[in-house]
Amino acid sequence: MNTIKFYIMPDSTALENSLFLQAVCQIIARHYHLKERVFVLAEDQLQAEAIDELLWQMDPDEFIAHNLVGEGPRGGAPVEIGWQPSMNRRTTLIHLQQAVAPNLQNYQHVVDFVPADEAGKQQARERYKVYRRLGLTPQTEPYQDDVADPS
């Protein structure tokens, strides 16, 4: 694996709200347009389905070929969304779960998040420490996008 990037989310994007999921979709779009194969590891089935639906609602000019795990073409679409860890190799993992994802070696890039709430921040700190113990050097960057910050 080459990189782990933590996006520090603004106060308006708590993990459970739609602004957070819209921000996730924007990050998925960035990686998709770089021609990366992306796996989105959602917290649960409900979140995976919500991301799937938001991707379908994006502007047709910004279409992102995606599917939920088990649907779509053999081998999956360029963007696959699931709530169970994947054994398949992909370029990028968009990580939305509380615990560190298994099979990190299957990805060149991992995108993780530091939410605004204290409990979420603490969980992100724990993941950060695990990545460091694994010999990885996570980078942090404030998330900035018109979707997450309409001002």
CNS distance restraints for C-alpha pairs under 8 A (distance, minus, plus):
assign (resid   1 and name CA) (resid 104 and name CA) 7.08 0.50 0.50
assign (resid   1 and name CA) (resid 105 and name CA) 5.66 0.50 0.50
assign (resid   1 and name CA) (resid 106 and name CA) 7.48 0.50 0.50
assign (resid   1 and name CA) (resid 107 and name CA) 5.75 0.50 0.50
assign (resid   1 and name CA) (resid 108 and name CA) 4.33 0.50 0.50
assign (resid   1 and name CA) (resid 109 and name CA) 6.39 0.50 0.50
assign (resid   2 and name CA) (resid 108 and name CA) 5.11 0.50 0.50
assign (resid   2 and name CA) (resid 109 and name CA) 6.02 0.50 0.50
assign (resid   3 and name CA) (resid 108 and name CA) 6.48 0.50 0.50
assign (resid   3 and name CA) (resid 109 and name CA) 4.84 0.50 0.50
assign (resid   3 and name CA) (resid 110 and name CA) 6.29 0.50 0.50
assign (resid   3 and name CA) (resid 136 and name CA) 7.76 0.50 0.50
assign (resid   3 and name CA) (resid 137 and name CA) 7.41 0.50 0.50
assign (resid   3 and name CA) (resid 138 and name CA) 6.81 0.50 0.50
assign (resid   3 and name CA) (resid 139 and name CA) 7.80 0.50 0.50
assign (resid   4 and name CA) (resid 109 and name CA) 5.80 0.50 0.50
assign (resid   4 and name CA) (resid 110 and name CA) 4.64 0.50 0.50
assign (resid   4 and name CA) (resid 111 and name CA) 5.92 0.50 0.50
assign (resid   4 and name CA) (resid 112 and name CA) 7.31 0.50 0.50
assign (resid   4 and name CA) (resid 136 and name CA) 7.64 0.50 0.50
assign (resid   4 and name CA) (resid 137 and name CA) 7.00 0.50 0.50
assign (resid   4 and name CA) (resid 138 and name CA) 4.70 0.50 0.50
assign (resid   4 and name CA) (resid 139 and name CA) 6.16 0.50 0.50
assign (resid   5 and name CA) (resid 109 and name CA) 7.80 0.50 0.50
assign (resid   5 and name CA) (resid 110 and name CA) 6.29 0.50 0.50
assign (resid   5 and name CA) (resid 111 and name CA) 5.01 0.50 0.50
assign (resid   5 and name CA) (resid 112 and name CA) 6.05 0.50 0.50
assign (resid   5 and name CA) (resid 138 and name CA) 5.66 0.50 0.50
assign (resid   5 and name CA) (resid 139 and name CA) 4.80 0.50 0.50
assign (resid   5 and name CA) (resid 140 and name CA) 5.68 0.50 0.50
assign (resid   5 and name CA) (resid 141 and name CA) 7.29 0.50 0.50
assign (resid   6 and name CA) (resid 111 and name CA) 6.01 0.50 0.50
assign (resid   6 and name CA) (resid 112 and name CA) 4.62 0.50 0.50
assign (resid   6 and name CA) (resid 113 and name CA) 4.92 0.50 0.50
assign (resid   6 and name CA) (resid 114 and name CA) 6.39 0.50 0.50
assign (resid   6 and name CA) (resid 138 and name CA) 6.96 0.50 0.50
assign (resid   6 and name CA) (resid 139 and name CA) 6.06 0.50 0.50
assign (resid   6 and name CA) (resid 140 and name CA) 4.65 0.50 0.50
assign (resid   6 and name CA) (resid 141 and name CA) 6.30 0.50 0.50
assign (resid   7 and name CA) (resid 111 and name CA) 7.47 0.50 0.50
assign (resid   7 and name CA) (resid 112 and name CA) 6.33 0.50 0.50
assign (resid   7 and name CA) (resid 113 and name CA) 4.76 0.50 0.50
assign (resid   7 and name CA) (resid 114 and name CA) 5.96 0.50 0.50
assign (resid   7 and name CA) (resid 140 and name CA) 5.91 0.50 0.50
assign (resid   7 and name CA) (resid 141 and name CA) 5.11 0.50 0.50
assign (resid   7 and name CA) (resid 142 and name CA) 5.47 0.50 0.50
assign (resid   7 and name CA) (resid 143 and name CA) 5.23 0.50 0.50
assign (resid   8 and name CA) (resid 113 and name CA) 6.02 0.50 0.50
assign (resid   8 and name CA) (resid 114 and name CA) 4.65 0.50 0.50
assign (resid   8 and name CA) (resid 115 and name CA) 6.41 0.50 0.50
assign (resid   8 and name CA) (resid 116 and name CA) 7.69 0.50 0.50
assign (resid   8 and name CA) (resid 140 and name CA) 6.89 0.50 0.50
assign (resid   8 and name CA) (resid 141 and name CA) 5.98 0.50 0.50
assign (resid   8 and name CA) (resid 142 and name CA) 4.56 0.50 0.50
assign (resid   8 and name CA) (resid 143 and name CA) 5.57 0.50 0.50
assign (resid   9 and name CA) (resid  13 and name CA) 6.22 0.50 0.50
assign (resid   9 and name CA) (resid  14 and name CA) 7.87 0.50 0.50
assign (resid   9 and name CA) (resid 113 and name CA) 6.90 0.50 0.50
assign (resid   9 and name CA) (resid 114 and name CA) 5.88 0.50 0.50
assign (resid   9 and name CA) (resid 115 and name CA) 5.20 0.50 0.50
assign (resid   9 and name CA) (resid 116 and name CA) 5.98 0.50 0.50
assign (resid   9 and name CA) (resid 142 and name CA) 6.43 0.50 0.50
assign (resid   9 and name CA) (resid 143 and name CA) 5.46 0.50 0.50
assign (resid  10 and name CA) (resid 115 and name CA) 7.51 0.50 0.50
assign (resid  10 and name CA) (resid 116 and name CA) 6.18 0.50 0.50
assign (resid  10 and name CA) (resid 142 and name CA) 7.71 0.50 0.50
assign (resid  10 and name CA) (resid 143 and name CA) 7.02 0.50 0.50
assign (resid  10 and name CA) (resid 148 and name CA) 7.65 0.50 0.50
assign (resid  10 and name CA) (resid 149 and name CA) 7.91 0.50 0.50
assign (resid  11 and name CA) (resid 115 and name CA) 7.83 0.50 0.50
assign (resid  11 and name CA) (resid 116 and name CA) 5.02 0.50 0.50
assign (resid  11 and name CA) (resid 117 and name CA) 7.77 0.50 0.50
assign (resid  12 and name CA) (resid  19 and name CA) 7.38 0.50 0.50
assign (resid  12 and name CA) (resid 116 and name CA) 7.77 0.50 0.50
assign (resid  12 and name CA) (resid 148 and name CA) 7.36 0.50 0.50
assign (resid  12 and name CA) (resid 149 and name CA) 7.74 0.50 0.50
assign (resid  13 and name CA) (resid  17 and name CA) 6.46 0.50 0.50
assign (resid  13 and name CA) (resid  18 and name CA) 7.78 0.50 0.50
assign (resid  13 and name CA) (resid  19 and name CA) 5.34 0.50 0.50
assign (resid  13 and name CA) (resid  20 and name CA) 4.75 0.50 0.50
assign (resid  13 and name CA) (resid 115 and name CA) 7.24 0.50 0.50
assign (resid  13 and name CA) (resid 116 and name CA) 6.99 0.50 0.50
assign (resid  13 and name CA) (resid 148 and name CA) 6.80 0.50 0.50
assign (resid  14 and name CA) (resid  19 and name CA) 7.70 0.50 0.50
assign (resid  14 and name CA) (resid  20 and name CA) 6.21 0.50 0.50
assign (resid  14 and name CA) (resid 115 and name CA) 6.03 0.50 0.50
assign (resid  14 and name CA) (resid 116 and name CA) 5.96 0.50 0.50
assign (resid  14 and name CA) (resid 117 and name CA) 6.70 0.50 0.50
assign (resid  15 and name CA) (resid  20 and name CA) 5.71 0.50 0.50
assign (resid  15 and name CA) (resid  21 and name CA) 7.74 0.50 0.50
assign (resid  15 and name CA) (resid 115 and name CA) 6.26 0.50 0.50
assign (resid  15 and name CA) (resid 120 and name CA) 7.95 0.50 0.50
assign (resid  16 and name CA) (resid  20 and name CA) 7.13 0.50 0.50
assign (resid  17 and name CA) (resid  21 and name CA) 6.93 0.50 0.50
assign (resid  18 and name CA) (resid  22 and name CA) 6.09 0.50 0.50
assign (resid  19 and name CA) (resid  23 and name CA) 6.16 0.50 0.50
assign (resid  19 and name CA) (resid 147 and name CA) 7.16 0.50 0.50
assign (resid  19 and name CA) (resid 148 and name CA) 5.75 0.50 0.50
assign (resid  20 and name CA) (resid  24 and name CA) 6.26 0.50 0.50
assign (resid  20 and name CA) (resid 148 and name CA) 7.14 0.50 0.50
assign (resid  21 and name CA) (resid  25 and name CA) 6.24 0.50 0.50
assign (resid  21 and name CA) (resid  50 and name CA) 7.88 0.50 0.50
assign (resid  21 and name CA) (resid  51 and name CA) 6.45 0.50 0.50
assign (resid  21 and name CA) (resid  54 and name CA) 7.94 0.50 0.50
assign (resid  22 and name CA) (resid  26 and name CA) 6.35 0.50 0.50
assign (resid  22 and name CA) (resid  54 and name CA) 7.23 0.50 0.50
assign (resid  22 and name CA) (resid 147 and name CA) 6.68 0.50 0.50
assign (resid  22 and name CA) (resid 148 and name CA) 7.27 0.50 0.50
assign (resid  23 and name CA) (resid  27 and name CA) 6.36 0.50 0.50
assign (resid  23 and name CA) (resid 145 and name CA) 7.38 0.50 0.50
assign (resid  23 and name CA) (resid 147 and name CA) 6.43 0.50 0.50
assign (resid  23 and name CA) (resid 148 and name CA) 5.88 0.50 0.50
assign (resid  24 and name CA) (resid  28 and name CA) 6.16 0.50 0.50
assign (resid  25 and name CA) (resid  29 and name CA) 6.10 0.50 0.50
assign (resid  25 and name CA) (resid  51 and name CA) 6.99 0.50 0.50
assign (resid  25 and name CA) (resid  54 and name CA) 7.29 0.50 0.50
assign (resid  25 and name CA) (resid  55 and name CA) 6.54 0.50 0.50
assign (resid  26 and name CA) (resid  30 and name CA) 6.33 0.50 0.50
assign (resid  26 and name CA) (resid 147 and name CA) 7.99 0.50 0.50
assign (resid  27 and name CA) (resid  31 and name CA) 6.49 0.50 0.50
assign (resid  28 and name CA) (resid  32 and name CA) 6.03 0.50 0.50
assign (resid  28 and name CA) (resid  38 and name CA) 7.40 0.50 0.50
assign (resid  28 and name CA) (resid  79 and name CA) 7.88 0.50 0.50
assign (resid  28 and name CA) (resid  94 and name CA) 7.54 0.50 0.50
assign (resid  29 and name CA) (resid  33 and name CA) 6.01 0.50 0.50
assign (resid  29 and name CA) (resid  62 and name CA) 7.86 0.50 0.50
assign (resid  29 and name CA) (resid  64 and name CA) 6.78 0.50 0.50
assign (resid  30 and name CA) (resid  34 and name CA) 6.48 0.50 0.50
assign (resid  31 and name CA) (resid  35 and name CA) 6.69 0.50 0.50
assign (resid  31 and name CA) (resid  36 and name CA) 5.59 0.50 0.50
assign (resid  31 and name CA) (resid  37 and name CA) 7.85 0.50 0.50
assign (resid  31 and name CA) (resid  38 and name CA) 7.22 0.50 0.50
assign (resid  31 and name CA) (resid  92 and name CA) 7.62 0.50 0.50
assign (resid  32 and name CA) (resid  36 and name CA) 5.33 0.50 0.50
assign (resid  32 and name CA) (resid  37 and name CA) 6.85 0.50 0.50
assign (resid  32 and name CA) (resid  38 and name CA) 7.08 0.50 0.50
assign (resid  32 and name CA) (resid  64 and name CA) 6.96 0.50 0.50
assign (resid  32 and name CA) (resid  78 and name CA) 7.26 0.50 0.50
assign (resid  32 and name CA) (resid  79 and name CA) 7.21 0.50 0.50
assign (resid  36 and name CA) (resid  78 and name CA) 7.25 0.50 0.50
assign (resid  36 and name CA) (resid  90 and name CA) 7.80 0.50 0.50
assign (resid  36 and name CA) (resid  91 and name CA) 5.62 0.50 0.50
assign (resid  36 and name CA) (resid  92 and name CA) 6.74 0.50 0.50
assign (resid  37 and name CA) (resid  78 and name CA) 4.74 0.50 0.50
assign (resid  37 and name CA) (resid  79 and name CA) 5.91 0.50 0.50
assign (resid  37 and name CA) (resid  90 and name CA) 5.24 0.50 0.50
assign (resid  37 and name CA) (resid  91 and name CA) 5.15 0.50 0.50
assign (resid  37 and name CA) (resid  92 and name CA) 6.31 0.50 0.50
assign (resid  38 and name CA) (resid  78 and name CA) 6.20 0.50 0.50
assign (resid  38 and name CA) (resid  79 and name CA) 4.69 0.50 0.50
assign (resid  38 and name CA) (resid  80 and name CA) 6.28 0.50 0.50
assign (resid  38 and name CA) (resid  90 and name CA) 5.82 0.50 0.50
assign (resid  38 and name CA) (resid  91 and name CA) 6.04 0.50 0.50
assign (resid  38 and name CA) (resid  92 and name CA) 4.74 0.50 0.50
assign (resid  38 and name CA) (resid  93 and name CA) 5.84 0.50 0.50
assign (resid  38 and name CA) (resid  94 and name CA) 7.19 0.50 0.50
assign (resid  39 and name CA) (resid  79 and name CA) 5.87 0.50 0.50
assign (resid  39 and name CA) (resid  80 and name CA) 4.91 0.50 0.50
assign (resid  39 and name CA) (resid  81 and name CA) 5.85 0.50 0.50
assign (resid  39 and name CA) (resid  82 and name CA) 7.56 0.50 0.50
assign (resid  39 and name CA) (resid  86 and name CA) 7.78 0.50 0.50
assign (resid  39 and name CA) (resid  90 and name CA) 6.50 0.50 0.50
assign (resid  39 and name CA) (resid  92 and name CA) 6.28 0.50 0.50
assign (resid  39 and name CA) (resid  93 and name CA) 4.94 0.50 0.50
assign (resid  39 and name CA) (resid  94 and name CA) 6.18 0.50 0.50
assign (resid  40 and name CA) (resid  79 and name CA) 7.46 0.50 0.50
assign (resid  40 and name CA) (resid  80 and name CA) 6.19 0.50 0.50
assign (resid  40 and name CA) (resid  81 and name CA) 4.65 0.50 0.50
assign (resid  40 and name CA) (resid  82 and name CA) 6.19 0.50 0.50
assign (resid  40 and name CA) (resid  93 and name CA) 5.87 0.50 0.50
assign (resid  40 and name CA) (resid  94 and name CA) 4.63 0.50 0.50
assign (resid  40 and name CA) (resid  95 and name CA) 6.22 0.50 0.50
assign (resid  40 and name CA) (resid  96 and name CA) 7.51 0.50 0.50
assign (resid  41 and name CA) (resid  48 and name CA) 7.82 0.50 0.50
assign (resid  41 and name CA) (resid  81 and name CA) 6.30 0.50 0.50
assign (resid  41 and name CA) (resid  82 and name CA) 5.33 0.50 0.50
assign (resid  41 and name CA) (resid  83 and name CA) 5.30 0.50 0.50
assign (resid  41 and name CA) (resid  84 and name CA) 6.85 0.50 0.50
assign (resid  41 and name CA) (resid  85 and name CA) 6.61 0.50 0.50
assign (resid  41 and name CA) (resid  93 and name CA) 7.10 0.50 0.50
assign (resid  41 and name CA) (resid  94 and name CA) 6.13 0.50 0.50
assign (resid  41 and name CA) (resid  95 and name CA) 5.15 0.50 0.50
assign (resid  41 and name CA) (resid  96 and name CA) 5.77 0.50 0.50
assign (resid  41 and name CA) (resid  97 and name CA) 6.81 0.50 0.50
assign (resid  42 and name CA) (resid  47 and name CA) 5.95 0.50 0.50
assign (resid  42 and name CA) (resid  48 and name CA) 5.27 0.50 0.50
assign (resid  42 and name CA) (resid  81 and name CA) 7.08 0.50 0.50
assign (resid  42 and name CA) (resid  82 and name CA) 5.90 0.50 0.50
assign (resid  42 and name CA) (resid  83 and name CA) 4.72 0.50 0.50
assign (resid  42 and name CA) (resid  84 and name CA) 7.90 0.50 0.50
assign (resid  42 and name CA) (resid  95 and name CA) 6.85 0.50 0.50
assign (resid  42 and name CA) (resid  96 and name CA) 5.02 0.50 0.50
assign (resid  42 and name CA) (resid  97 and name CA) 6.08 0.50 0.50
assign (resid  43 and name CA) (resid  47 and name CA) 6.33 0.50 0.50
assign (resid  43 and name CA) (resid  48 and name CA) 7.46 0.50 0.50
assign (resid  43 and name CA) (resid  83 and name CA) 5.84 0.50 0.50
assign (resid  43 and name CA) (resid  96 and name CA) 5.64 0.50 0.50
assign (resid  43 and name CA) (resid  97 and name CA) 4.61 0.50 0.50
assign (resid  43 and name CA) (resid  98 and name CA) 7.44 0.50 0.50
assign (resid  44 and name CA) (resid  48 and name CA) 6.30 0.50 0.50
assign (resid  44 and name CA) (resid  82 and name CA) 7.91 0.50 0.50
assign (resid  44 and name CA) (resid  83 and name CA) 5.00 0.50 0.50
assign (resid  45 and name CA) (resid  49 and name CA) 6.10 0.50 0.50
assign (resid  45 and name CA) (resid  82 and name CA) 7.22 0.50 0.50
assign (resid  45 and name CA) (resid  83 and name CA) 5.77 0.50 0.50
assign (resid  46 and name CA) (resid  50 and name CA) 6.20 0.50 0.50
assign (resid  47 and name CA) (resid  51 and name CA) 6.24 0.50 0.50
assign (resid  48 and name CA) (resid  52 and name CA) 6.19 0.50 0.50
assign (resid  48 and name CA) (resid  68 and name CA) 7.40 0.50 0.50
assign (resid  48 and name CA) (resid  81 and name CA) 6.03 0.50 0.50
assign (resid  48 and name CA) (resid  82 and name CA) 5.90 0.50 0.50
assign (resid  48 and name CA) (resid  83 and name CA) 6.49 0.50 0.50
assign (resid  49 and name CA) (resid  53 and name CA) 6.14 0.50 0.50
assign (resid  49 and name CA) (resid  68 and name CA) 7.55 0.50 0.50
assign (resid  50 and name CA) (resid  54 and name CA) 6.20 0.50 0.50
assign (resid  51 and name CA) (resid  55 and name CA) 6.17 0.50 0.50
assign (resid  51 and name CA) (resid  81 and name CA) 7.92 0.50 0.50
assign (resid  52 and name CA) (resid  56 and name CA) 6.46 0.50 0.50
assign (resid  52 and name CA) (resid  66 and name CA) 7.60 0.50 0.50
assign (resid  52 and name CA) (resid  67 and name CA) 6.97 0.50 0.50
assign (resid  52 and name CA) (resid  68 and name CA) 6.96 0.50 0.50
assign (resid  52 and name CA) (resid  81 and name CA) 7.22 0.50 0.50
assign (resid  53 and name CA) (resid  57 and name CA) 6.38 0.50 0.50
assign (resid  54 and name CA) (resid  58 and name CA) 6.52 0.50 0.50
assign (resid  55 and name CA) (resid  63 and name CA) 7.76 0.50 0.50
assign (resid  55 and name CA) (resid  64 and name CA) 6.81 0.50 0.50
assign (resid  55 and name CA) (resid  66 and name CA) 7.91 0.50 0.50
assign (resid  56 and name CA) (resid  63 and name CA) 7.68 0.50 0.50
assign (resid  56 and name CA) (resid  64 and name CA) 7.95 0.50 0.50
assign (resid  58 and name CA) (resid  62 and name CA) 6.44 0.50 0.50
assign (resid  58 and name CA) (resid  63 and name CA) 6.67 0.50 0.50
assign (resid  59 and name CA) (resid  63 and name CA) 6.62 0.50 0.50
assign (resid  64 and name CA) (resid  79 and name CA) 7.48 0.50 0.50
assign (resid  65 and name CA) (resid  77 and name CA) 5.95 0.50 0.50
assign (resid  65 and name CA) (resid  78 and name CA) 6.02 0.50 0.50
assign (resid  65 and name CA) (resid  79 and name CA) 6.26 0.50 0.50
assign (resid  66 and name CA) (resid  72 and name CA) 7.93 0.50 0.50
assign (resid  66 and name CA) (resid  76 and name CA) 7.81 0.50 0.50
assign (resid  66 and name CA) (resid  77 and name CA) 5.05 0.50 0.50
assign (resid  66 and name CA) (resid  78 and name CA) 6.08 0.50 0.50
assign (resid  66 and name CA) (resid  79 and name CA) 4.44 0.50 0.50
assign (resid  66 and name CA) (resid  80 and name CA) 5.56 0.50 0.50
assign (resid  66 and name CA) (resid  81 and name CA) 7.51 0.50 0.50
assign (resid  67 and name CA) (resid  71 and name CA) 5.93 0.50 0.50
assign (resid  67 and name CA) (resid  72 and name CA) 5.75 0.50 0.50
assign (resid  67 and name CA) (resid  76 and name CA) 7.00 0.50 0.50
assign (resid  67 and name CA) (resid  77 and name CA) 6.06 0.50 0.50
assign (resid  67 and name CA) (resid  79 and name CA) 6.61 0.50 0.50
assign (resid  67 and name CA) (resid  80 and name CA) 5.20 0.50 0.50
assign (resid  67 and name CA) (resid  81 and name CA) 6.22 0.50 0.50
assign (resid  68 and name CA) (resid  72 and name CA) 7.53 0.50 0.50
assign (resid  68 and name CA) (resid  80 and name CA) 5.68 0.50 0.50
assign (resid  68 and name CA) (resid  81 and name CA) 4.68 0.50 0.50
assign (resid  68 and name CA) (resid  82 and name CA) 5.91 0.50 0.50
assign (resid  69 and name CA) (resid  76 and name CA) 7.23 0.50 0.50
assign (resid  69 and name CA) (resid  80 and name CA) 6.02 0.50 0.50
assign (resid  69 and name CA) (resid  81 and name CA) 5.79 0.50 0.50
assign (resid  69 and name CA) (resid  82 and name CA) 5.35 0.50 0.50
assign (resid  70 and name CA) (resid  76 and name CA) 7.79 0.50 0.50
assign (resid  71 and name CA) (resid  76 and name CA) 7.42 0.50 0.50
assign (resid  72 and name CA) (resid  76 and name CA) 5.94 0.50 0.50
assign (resid  72 and name CA) (resid  77 and name CA) 6.55 0.50 0.50
assign (resid  73 and name CA) (resid  77 and name CA) 6.29 0.50 0.50
assign (resid  76 and name CA) (resid  80 and name CA) 6.26 0.50 0.50
assign (resid  82 and name CA) (resid  86 and name CA) 7.86 0.50 0.50
assign (resid  85 and name CA) (resid 101 and name CA) 6.94 0.50 0.50
assign (resid  85 and name CA) (resid 102 and name CA) 6.77 0.50 0.50
assign (resid  85 and name CA) (resid 103 and name CA) 7.75 0.50 0.50
assign (resid  86 and name CA) (resid 103 and name CA) 7.76 0.50 0.50
assign (resid  87 and name CA) (resid 103 and name CA) 6.98 0.50 0.50
assign (resid  87 and name CA) (resid 106 and name CA) 7.49 0.50 0.50
assign (resid  88 and name CA) (resid 106 and name CA) 6.88 0.50 0.50
assign (resid  89 and name CA) (resid 106 and name CA) 4.63 0.50 0.50
assign (resid  89 and name CA) (resid 107 and name CA) 6.28 0.50 0.50
assign (resid  90 and name CA) (resid 106 and name CA) 6.30 0.50 0.50
assign (resid  90 and name CA) (resid 107 and name CA) 5.45 0.50 0.50
assign (resid  90 and name CA) (resid 108 and name CA) 7.62 0.50 0.50
assign (resid  91 and name CA) (resid 106 and name CA) 7.76 0.50 0.50
assign (resid  91 and name CA) (resid 107 and name CA) 5.09 0.50 0.50
assign (resid  91 and name CA) (resid 108 and name CA) 5.17 0.50 0.50
assign (resid  91 and name CA) (resid 109 and name CA) 6.28 0.50 0.50
assign (resid  92 and name CA) (resid 107 and name CA) 5.46 0.50 0.50
assign (resid  92 and name CA) (resid 108 and name CA) 5.99 0.50 0.50
assign (resid  92 and name CA) (resid 109 and name CA) 4.65 0.50 0.50
assign (resid  92 and name CA) (resid 110 and name CA) 5.70 0.50 0.50
assign (resid  92 and name CA) (resid 111 and name CA) 7.43 0.50 0.50
assign (resid  93 and name CA) (resid 107 and name CA) 6.30 0.50 0.50
assign (resid  93 and name CA) (resid 109 and name CA) 6.27 0.50 0.50
assign (resid  93 and name CA) (resid 110 and name CA) 4.74 0.50 0.50
assign (resid  93 and name CA) (resid 111 and name CA) 6.09 0.50 0.50
assign (resid  94 and name CA) (resid 110 and name CA) 6.07 0.50 0.50
assign (resid  94 and name CA) (resid 111 and name CA) 4.82 0.50 0.50
assign (resid  94 and name CA) (resid 112 and name CA) 6.40 0.50 0.50
assign (resid  95 and name CA) (resid 101 and name CA) 7.25 0.50 0.50
assign (resid  95 and name CA) (resid 110 and name CA) 6.89 0.50 0.50
assign (resid  95 and name CA) (resid 111 and name CA) 5.89 0.50 0.50
assign (resid  95 and name CA) (resid 112 and name CA) 5.16 0.50 0.50
assign (resid  95 and name CA) (resid 113 and name CA) 7.68 0.50 0.50
assign (resid  96 and name CA) (resid 112 and name CA) 6.74 0.50 0.50
assign (resid  96 and name CA) (resid 113 and name CA) 7.34 0.50 0.50
assign (resid  97 and name CA) (resid 101 and name CA) 7.53 0.50 0.50
assign (resid  98 and name CA) (resid 123 and name CA) 6.21 0.50 0.50
assign (resid  98 and name CA) (resid 124 and name CA) 7.53 0.50 0.50
assign (resid  98 and name CA) (resid 127 and name CA) 7.95 0.50 0.50
assign (resid  99 and name CA) (resid 123 and name CA) 7.65 0.50 0.50
assign (resid  99 and name CA) (resid 127 and name CA) 6.65 0.50 0.50
assign (resid 100 and name CA) (resid 127 and name CA) 5.65 0.50 0.50
assign (resid 100 and name CA) (resid 130 and name CA) 7.43 0.50 0.50
assign (resid 103 and name CA) (resid 107 and name CA) 7.98 0.50 0.50
assign (resid 104 and name CA) (resid 110 and name CA) 7.98 0.50 0.50
assign (resid 113 and name CA) (resid 124 and name CA) 6.90 0.50 0.50
assign (resid 114 and name CA) (resid 120 and name CA) 6.69 0.50 0.50
assign (resid 114 and name CA) (resid 121 and name CA) 5.47 0.50 0.50
assign (resid 114 and name CA) (resid 124 and name CA) 5.54 0.50 0.50
assign (resid 115 and name CA) (resid 120 and name CA) 5.36 0.50 0.50
assign (resid 115 and name CA) (resid 121 and name CA) 5.69 0.50 0.50
assign (resid 115 and name CA) (resid 124 and name CA) 7.84 0.50 0.50
assign (resid 116 and name CA) (resid 120 and name CA) 6.96 0.50 0.50
assign (resid 116 and name CA) (resid 121 and name CA) 6.66 0.50 0.50
assign (resid 117 and name CA) (resid 121 and name CA) 6.19 0.50 0.50
assign (resid 118 and name CA) (resid 122 and name CA) 6.18 0.50 0.50
assign (resid 119 and name CA) (resid 123 and name CA) 6.38 0.50 0.50
assign (resid 120 and name CA) (resid 124 and name CA) 6.19 0.50 0.50
assign (resid 121 and name CA) (resid 125 and name CA) 6.18 0.50 0.50
assign (resid 122 and name CA) (resid 126 and name CA) 6.34 0.50 0.50
assign (resid 123 and name CA) (resid 127 and name CA) 6.38 0.50 0.50
assign (resid 124 and name CA) (resid 128 and name CA) 6.07 0.50 0.50
assign (resid 125 and name CA) (resid 129 and name CA) 6.24 0.50 0.50
assign (resid 126 and name CA) (resid 130 and name CA) 6.35 0.50 0.50
assign (resid 127 and name CA) (resid 131 and name CA) 6.21 0.50 0.50
assign (resid 128 and name CA) (resid 132 and name CA) 6.29 0.50 0.50
assign (resid 128 and name CA) (resid 138 and name CA) 6.83 0.50 0.50
assign (resid 129 and name CA) (resid 133 and name CA) 6.20 0.50 0.50
assign (resid 130 and name CA) (resid 134 and name CA) 6.26 0.50 0.50
assign (resid 131 and name CA) (resid 135 and name CA) 6.65 0.50 0.50
assign (resid 131 and name CA) (resid 136 and name CA) 5.35 0.50 0.50
assign (resid 131 and name CA) (resid 137 and name CA) 7.08 0.50 0.50
assign (resid 131 and name CA) (resid 138 and name CA) 7.01 0.50 0.50
assign (resid 132 and name CA) (resid 136 and name CA) 4.97 0.50 0.50
assign (resid 132 and name CA) (resid 137 and name CA) 5.91 0.50 0.50
assign (resid 132 and name CA) (resid 138 and name CA) 7.28 0.50 0.50
assign (resid 144 and name CA) (resid 148 and name CA) 7.03 0.50 0.50
assign (resid 144 and name CA) (resid 149 and name CA) 7.15 0.50 0.50
assign (resid 145 and name CA) (resid 149 and name CA) 6.14 0.50 0.50
assign (resid 146 and name CA) (resid 150 and name CA) 5.18 0.50 0.50
assign (resid 146 and name CA) (resid 151 and name CA) 7.76 0.50 0.50
